[in-house]
Amino acid sequence: MSEELQRQININLQLRRKLEKSRRDTVEYCAKWCEDHEMGLDRGQYVAGPAPSNRGYTHAGDGYAKGLRGIIGE
């Protein structure tokens, strides 16, 4: 019985590590997307478009990215 309990604990720890890695990867993906895109108006509709790579300014996506990374402590 003790061996089975230890086996279950090890499986649980392994799954938690995988879940945490997946969560961090997802948050980073979303943060990067926010940084790389900015919102604009097209015929009265908001649309996301690529942000210029050489921009010398910050936009709302930069703030969202910072907030998202705050979720995972980065």
PEWOPE-V387480 format. One record per pair of residues at least 4 apart in sequence whose C-alpha atoms are under 7 Angstrom apart, sorted by the first residue. I is the first residue (numbers start at 1). J is the second residue. Records with the same first field share a line. If there is no record, write none. Layout:
# PEWOPE-V387480
I->J / J
This chain:
# PEWOPE-V387480
1->5
2->6
3->7
4->8
5->9
6->10
7->11
8->12
9->13
10->14
11->15
12->16
13->17
14->18
15->19
16->20
17->21
18->22
19->23
20->24
21->25
22->26
23->27
24->28 / 72
25->29
26->30
27->31 / 68 / 69
28->32 / 69
29->33
30->34
31->35 / 64 / 65 / 68 / 69
32->36 / 65
33->37
34->61 / 62 / 64 / 65
35->61 / 62 / 65
36->50 / 51
37->48 / 49 / 50 / 51 / 61
38->48 / 49 / 50 / 51 / 59 / 61
39->46 / 47 / 48 / 49
40->46 / 47 / 48
41->45 / 46 / 47
42->46 / 47
58->62
60->64
61->65
62->66
63->67
64->68
65->69
66->70
67->71
69->73 / 74
70->74
